[in-house]
Amino acid sequence: MLLFLFSAVVFGIAVFAVDAPGCIGSTELPQHSAGLTQSAVKEMSFTSGRQDAFGYHNIRRDTAFLYVVNNAPTGIAVWGQSHECYQCKLLRLVEVSGNTSLLVPVYLDTWWKLTLAVTHANEDKVNASTVLCNQLTEHFGENGNYSLFINVNKSATDNSDVCLIFTNREPDNANIPIYVAMGIYAFLALMYSLFSFGYRNGVLSTFFNWCITEGVVNSDLGSPPSRQPITTNTSVNKDPPKPRRLKSLDAFRGISIVIMIFVNHGGGGYWFFIHARWNGLTVADLVFPWFVFIMGTSMSLSFSSMIRHNVSQWTILKKIIRRSLILFGLGIMLDGGTDLSTFRVPGVLQRFAISYLVVASLHLVSAKPKVEDYRITKQYRLMFRDLVDYWHEWLVIISLMVLYVCLVFFLPVPGCPTGYFGPGGPLVDGHMNLTNCTGGATGYIDRWILGEKHLYPHPTCKKVYHTTVNYDPEGILGSIPSIFITFLGLQAGKILLLHQYNSSRIIRLLLWTLITGGPALLLCEASKEEGWIPISKNLWSLSFVLAMAGTSFLLLTFCYVTIDMKQWWSGVPFFFAGMNPITLYCGHEVLMDYFPFSWTAVYGSHAELLAMSLLCASLWVAIAYYMYRINFFVKI
């Protein structure tokens, strides 16, 4: 209920914000030095369905207004391109005749920096010989009002100042709704902490007993065995106490699923809450790898629990196969559609199923039932038993990754350079036509085996790079890196299982953060585009999975220290979502477009879209809390 009330407050603030002067969706028109005619005002009044000059998004948000003033006697053309489109040709945006001003503005994107160039109107391309002035680089602000002046009165030997950009109206701060939401969440967290503290001290136990989350339900995921004191009294036949469940794993899983719901719902329309167009990293790119990582961690503890209870390997194998088939089937139902000619085969849950099936089957062969089974005489083997006792698992996983790298870099792709793994498309300015080269070998294998019509038809690179072929980020070849990060999650589970002291666990988790994160920085050269292997969620590149593994080890360390070790945080509210993640994911996918989780945007502003995304995520957390209270847990 508290989460629902909070979401209602956020929605109210959003409605107020979009009606405030100076915000997108208001009736106030921006001022500019060139002046507006009545026709221009009318043009700006009917823009709700239009997009910016690059076709990225609706112009009601993330848009700047650029007026072109041409003082040259001949017509000119203004060209532009986003920095997000790496090594791309410039696009022709607008033409302006000689000695005139463009009264209706050019609507420019404000997500990324833009490069602008000016040529004569009769030029069909941009190069050093055709530009009238040096190319301009500008990062425009939302709702900002700018003017581009073209003046050719300079001498032929000095034309560096021919094109000038002036700011007529300062842009709005598009991040204000985020700051408001963060403030409300911080206030809510503070109130919860105060009430919880009062309850623990017996002050508010009557009124706020729902705040306590100590009655944790143990599931079949298991937890590390704790060392029990040795007793010689065998006269009383008592069952041994159950090992304490690690709440940090549920909190980690809950963080992943809540952020996944938030970003899948649009993330308020902010670019950093949407998947990167090709290379690079955003918040939305974190959650999928985090989820498969923690799946591997839980796998280690679950297997140990089942084997301790004398569950046979055959029974465990049947459970692995059953769970994989259910996950794959759910993914097919959610992603496939109803048209068999365009039925999508890959998907998120399908990737979960494949990763789980491979890693769980591999680990089943060597999983140990008890900590006592690891008694080793040599000290160095005792310190590294989570590695040396599983060397054959590492041999298989490393072999798979070598196969993956060889296919990416050396598999010949018809019509494409060998080793190319970029977005392709007609805009990429290369030595050969890269129109059909999206994803290189990764995309080629999917199109060859599955058929292009059965892949995701709206890849993130489509709008920016104008790609014409389908590309699936959950394709066949990318399953190998997903298996790798699941296995690294399994390694984290082995650390929690085999090392009984907190200091030993934390040191090893942090060490693995460096082991994975360091090579990721090296491979991408701490750069978005210029590294040997750029970070790309679309490809699940080697640098991407290593970077995501590093952040996963770090986040797991944080959750373990604050929740299980120091008990500074109970894991609320993410703990509830982590107890029923598949239910929340499937429910969200089915009900995403229905009220109250969603509605047709009235203003289309960041404030309204952010309120919608927060309300959706908050409602699903509230549903997870209710399911927790009634002891309703869906297991696969």
N, C-alpha and C positions, 0 to 999 in steps of 0.2 A: 504494500500500500504506500509506503514511504517513497519507493522508487517511482510509482505511478504519479504521486503528487508532485514529485520533483520534475518529472517529464512534463506535466501540465504547466508548471511554472516556466520551464524552458520554452514551451510552445507559446505561452503568453508573451514572454520577452521577445520571441522571434516576430510575432505579429506586430508588437509595438515597434520593433526595430525597422521592419520593412516599410512602415508608414512614416518613419521619421525623415526629416529633410536631409538630403544628401545621400540617401541610401538607394540602392538599386530598387526599382519598383515604385519610387515616389513620383509625384507629379512635377517636381522641380526639374527644369531642364538646365544642363550645364551651360555656363557662359563661355564665350570665346571671343577673341579679338576680331575675327573676320566678320562677325555679325551673322544673324540668321534671318532668312526670309520666311514668310508664312508657309511656303511650300516645304522649306527645310524642317520647320517645326512640325508640320503635318507628317513628314517622312519619319521623323524621330518618334512620333506618337504611335506608329503602327509597326513596332519592332519586336512584338512578343514572340513571333514565330521565326524570326530571322537569326542567322548565325554570323559569326565574325568572318572576316575576309578569308581566313584559312579553313573555315568549316569545322572548327574544333568544338564549339558549344554555342548555346543560345546567347544572344548579346545582352540579355538582362543581367548578366553577371560576368566577372572576369574579362571585362571589355573596356578599352580606352577609345576615345574619339579623336581622330586625326583629321585635321582640315589641311588641304594642300593649296598653297598660294603660288601660282606659277607666274613669275615676272618675266619669263623668257618670251620672245616673240613667237616661238614655235611650240607645238604640242610636246608634252613629255609623258612618260610612263613611269609609275612608281612600282618597284618590285620589292618583294620582301620574303623572308623565310625565318622560321623559328629555329633557335639554337638546339631545340630538342631533336630536330631533324638533322642528324649528323651527316656532314658532307653532302648536303642536298642542294639541288638547283634552286635558284630563286624563282618565286612565282610572281606573275604579273597581277598586281592588285587593282590598279586604277589608271586611267588616262585623263589628263587635264590639258585642254587646249591652251594656246598661247595667251598671255596677259589676262588670265582669268583666275578665279578662286573656286575651289570645289566647295559648294555650300553644304551639300549633304556629306557627312563625314565618312571616312573609312573606319570601320569597326575592327580594331586590332586586339589580338589576344594578349592577356596580361599574365598568363601562367609562366612563360619563360621569356628570356631575352629575345629580341628580334633584330635582324639585320635588314636594313633598308637601302635601296639603291635607286638611282634615277637615270633614265636613258631617254633618248629621243623617242617619240611615239612610234616611229616606223621600225625600230629595232625589235628583233624577235628573240634576242638572248642578251645576257649580261656578261661582259668580260671587261678586261682592262681598257680596251679600245672603244667600248660603247658607253661606259658610264660617264655622266656629266660631272660627277663629284665623287669624292671618296665615300665608300660605303659607311653608313651610319649604324651604330649599335646602340640600342636603347631598351631598357626594361620598363615598359609602361605600367602605370598603376591603374587599378580598377576605378572606373568612372572618371578617370583623368581626362582633361581636355587639352589637346596639343595642336600646334600648327607647324607645318613643314613649309618653309619658304625656299623657293628656287630662284636664284638670281645669277644670271650669266654675265653681269657687267664687269666681272673681274678680267684680268689679263689672261692671255692664253697660257702663260707660264705659271700662273698661280690660280688654281681653281679649288683650293682646299676649303674655302669658306663659301662655296657656292650654295650649298644646302645647309640650312640651319633649322633646328627644331626648338620651338619655344613652348613653354608650359603656360597655358592660359588659365587653367584651373587645377589646383593640386588634387591628386587622387584621394579616394577614400581608403581608410584602413579596412581591408576586407577581412582581417583576422579578429575584429572586435567580437563577433559572435562566439569565437573559440574562447576568448578571454572571459567572456561572461559565463559560458558553460563551465569552464575550469574553476571559476570563482564559486559557482553554485555547488559543484561537486566537492570542492575543498571544504566549503561550509558544511555540507551534508556529512562528509567524513569526520569533521571535527565534532559535530553534534553526536554522531554515532559513538565516537571514542569517549566523549564525556558521559553519555548515557551508559555505555558498557562499563566504564570505570565505576560509575555510581552503583550499578547493579552488582558488580563483583564485591563491592564493599557493603552490600546489603541495604543501600539507600533506596534504590529504585527497583528492587526485585519484583515487587507486586505489579508494577506498570509496564516494565520493559523486559519481561522474561523471554520474549521472542528474539531478543538480541543474542542470546547465548547459542553458540553453535558447537558445544562440546560433545553433544551426542552424535558422534560421527558413525555412520553406518559402514561396516566393513564389507567390501565386495570381494569378488574373486580376483581382483587385481593383485592382492597380496601386499606385503611390506617386508622390509628387511627383518630377519629374525633378531631378537634381542637376547642377550646372554642372561640366562636365568640362574639364580644362586643354587648351588648344589645342596641338596638336603638328603639326609639319611633316613628320614621318617617315611617309610613306605606303607605304614598301616592304613593310612587314609588314601583312598583311590579318588583323586581329584583330577579333573581335566586341566592341562597346563593353560595358563593365561594366554589369550590371543595376542599376537604381536600388534603393536600400535600402528595404525595406518598413517602413512606419510601424507599429511594434508597439503604439503607443498606441491605434490604432483597434481592434485585436483585443482589447486589454485592456478598453477601453470597452464593446465589444460583449459581452465575457465577463462583465463586471460586471452588465450588463443581464440576460443570460440566466440567470445564477446566482441573482440576486435574484428573477427571475420564477419560477424553479422553486421557490425557498424559499417565496414568498408564495402561489403556487398550491397548495402542499401544506399551507397553513393557517397558516404562520408562527408555530407554537407556540400558536395561539389568542389571541394578543394583538391588541387592536383596531387598534393602529398598524401591524400587518403585514397588515391586511385592508383592502380598498378602502373609501373613505369612503362613508357611506350615501347621501349626495347631494352636498352642498357640502362643501368642505374638502379636505385633502390628507394622505395617509398615505404610508408607504414603498411600499406596493403600487401606488400611483397613479403612481409615477415611471418604472417600468421600461418600460412600453409606449411612451410618448413618447420615452424615451431610445433605444429600439431603432429606431424609425422615423427618428429624427434621424441616428443613425450610419449608417443605410442610405443616407440622402442624401449624407452625407460620403463614404462609400466609392464612391458612384455617380460623383462628380466625378473621382476619381482613376482609377477603372476606365475611364471613357470616354476620358480623356486617354491612358491606356496603349493602348487598342485603336486609337485614331486614329493614335497614333505608329507603330503597326505596320501602318498602311495598311489597316485593316479598314474595309470600305465601310459607309456609313450604312444601306443596305438589310440587310446582315448584322447590324448592331447592332440594328436595329428588330426583326428576326425573333427575336433573342435576348431583347429586352425583352418581346415578346409571349409567347414560350415560357415565360420565367421567371414572368411574371404569371399565366399559366394554370396552371402547376404549383403555385404558391403558393395560388391560389384553390382548386384541386382538393384539395390537402392539407387546407386549412381546412374544406372541405365534408365531407371524410371524417372529420375529427376532431370537428367540432361538429354536423354535420347530424343524426346519428341514423339509425334505420332506419324510422321511421314517417313515411311521406310526408305524412300529414295534419298533422303537427307538425314537419316538417323545417325546421331552423333554417338560414336563408340567410346572415345576417351572421356575422362571427367575427373573431378576431385575425388569422389568416393572410390572410383575405379582405381585411381592411383594409390589410395589408402590400401585397397584390397591387395594389389600386386605387391606393394612394399611389405605389408604384413605377412603375406603368404611366403615370400622368399626368405625374409629375415627370421620369421618364427620357425620355419622348417629347418633352416640352417642351425639355429640355436638349439632346437630340440635334440639334436644328436649329441650335444656336449653339455647340456645344462646339468648342473650339480644340485642334488637335493638339499644338502645341509652345508653350513659353514664348516662343520667338523670334517667334511670330506676334503677340505683344502689344506689339511695339516701337512706342512712341508718342512723338511729339516733345514734346508738352506735358506738363509735370511733373504738373499736377493730375490729368490723365487717367491718368498712370502710377500715381499713388497710389491711385486709385479704379477701376482697370480691372476689378476683380472685380464692380463695380456698373454702371458706365457701359456696358460692353460687353455687358451682359445686361439692358438696360433693358426690352426687350420681354417677357422672362420675368417680371420684376417686375410689369409691366402686367397680364399674365394672372393671376398669383397674387393680386394686390390686387383685381382684379375678382371673382375667385372668393370672396374673403373678404367683400367688400361684398355680394355676393349672399347669402352665408351669414347675415350680420348682418341684412339686410333680411328674410329668411325667418323668422328667429328672432323678430324684434321686431314684424313687421307682417303676417305671414300670418294670416288669420282662421282660428281653430280652433273648430269647432262646440261650443257648450256651455262654452267656456273663455274667460277674458279674453285679449284680444290682447296679445301680448308676454309672456305668462306662460311661464316656463321652470323652474318648481319641480317637486317630486316628486309633487304632487297627493295623491290619497288622501282617504279620509273623515275623517281626523283633523285635517287642516289647517283651522284656524279662520279662514275667509275670509268675504267678503261673498256668495259664491255657492258652489255645490256643485262641488268640484274633484276628485271621485272619478275621473273619466275623463280628467283633464288631465295625467297623468304625462308630463313632458318637453316639454309645450307643443307647438310646431310640430314639433320634432324627433321626438317620439313619434308625432304625428299623421301625418306623412309616411310613416314606416315602416309604420304600421298600414294606411294607405291603399294603398300600393304593394305591400307584401309580405304583408299580412294579419297579424292579431295572433297567430295560431297558429304563425306561422313566425318569431317573435321569441323572445328569451331569456325563459323563463318565471319565472326567479328573480332579478329585479333586486335590487341591494343595498338599495334603499329599502323592499322589501316588508315586512320584519319591523318596521321602525321606524314607517313611515307607513301600514301596512296597505293598501298599494295593491292594486288588484284587476285591473289591466290589465298585460299583458306590456310590457316595455320593453327594448330592446337597446342597450347602450352602444357597440356597434360598428355602428350603423345607417347609413342612407344619408346623411343630412345631416351627420353628424359626420365623414364622410370628407373633407369640405372642409378643416376645421382640421387633420386628419391630413396631408393633402397640403401644407398650409402649413408644418407643422413639418418635414416631409421636405425641403421646399425650403430651409428655414433650415439644415438639415444640409448640403444641397448648397452653400449659401453658405459654410459652414465649410470644406468641401472646396476651394472656389475660393481661399479664403485660404491654405490649406496649399499649393496648387498654384502660385499666381501670385506669391506673396511668398516670396522665397528666404532671407530672414534671420530668425533665430529671434525677435529682438526685434520685428520688424514683425508676425510672425504672432501673437505673444502679445498685443501691444497691440490688434490688431484683434479677436482672440477675446474679450478682456476688454471691449472697447468694445461688442461685440455682446451680451455678458452684460448690460450696463447698458441697451442699446437695447431689449432684449426684457423684461428683468426689471422695469425701472422702470415702464413702462406697465401691466404686470400688477399691480403693487402699487397703482397709481393706480386702475385699473378696479375692483379688489376693495376698495379703501380699506383695505388691510392688515387686512381683517376676513373672517371666515368667512361671514357671512350678510348683512351690512348694506351691502355695496358695490353699485356700479352693476351690475357683472357679476361675481357670485361665482365663485370657482374651483371647477369641477365637472368631474371626469373622466367622469362619466356623460354629460354633454352635450358634452364637449370644447369647453367655452366658450372665448371669445377670451382671457380672462384666464388660463385654464388652459394653453392652448398657448403663450402668451407666457411664462408662468412656467416651464413645462417647457423651453422653448427656452433661457431664461436659465440654468437649472441644467445643461442639456446643454452649452452653451458653456463654462461654468465647469468642469464635470467633464472635458471634452475638453482644456481648458487644463492642468488638473492632470495628466492622464495624459501629455500631450505633454511637459510640463516634466520630470516625474519619470522618464519612461521613455525617450523619444527624445532629449531635449535634455541633461539632466544625467546620465541613466542611473543614477539612485539606486535605481531599482526595475526589475526585469525584466518586470513584469506578471504574474508567477506568483502564484496559480494561475489567475487569470481569463483569462490569455492563451490557455491551452489551450481553454477553453470558447468563446472568441471565434473560434477557427479552425473550429469545427463547430457553429454556433448552431442552425441549422434541425434538424440531427440530434438535438441534445439536446432541443430543444423538442418535436419530434414523438415521440421516444422517451419523454420524460417524460409527455406526454399519454396515451400508450397504456399505459404500465406504472405509472402513478401509484398505482393501488390494489392492486398486487401486492407481495408480500414479495420482497426485503428493503427495497423503497422505502417500504412502508407495512405496517401491521398493525392489527388491531382494538385500539383503546386499552383497556388494562387498568384504568388509574386515571382517565384523562381529565384529568389535571392539566397545567398549563403545562409542567412539567419533562418529562413523557413526550412531549407533543406537540411541544415544541421539539426534543427529541432525535430524534424521527421526521423532522421537517422538515430538520434539519441533516444527518442521515444521508442523506436522499434527495439533497439538494444536493451533498453531499460525494461520494457515489457517482457522480453524473453528471460531476462534475469529474474524478474518477479515470478514468472511461470516456473522457472527452475527452483526458486525458493519454495514455492507452494508444493512442488513435487517432492522436494526434500522433506518438508514438514509432514507429508502424508506417507513417507517412506515408499515412494513410487520411483523405481529406478529401472530404466530400460537397458538391458544387457544384450549384447550380440555374441 
